Amino acid sequence: MIRGMEYLSYEDRLRELRMFSLENRRLWGDLRAAFQYLKGAYAKDGEGLLTRVCSDRTKGKGCKLKEGRFR
């Protein structure tokens, strides 16, 4: 614990230290891992877990992610 901050709530301590919450940091890590997986960093681990489905019928982006099965 940092001295002088023990009386503050969790949210106030994060705001004072200019940090994100643990939940947001974990989400950011998951997004980073998904991006690396899609770019080929994890070739064998979880093969077929996520696949890119490209179509011209989507409104915004040309590709979407499709969730595969993990065994």
Beta strands, then each sheet from edge to edge (+ up, - down):
strand 1: 50-54
strand 2: 63-67
sheet 1: 1+ 2-
end
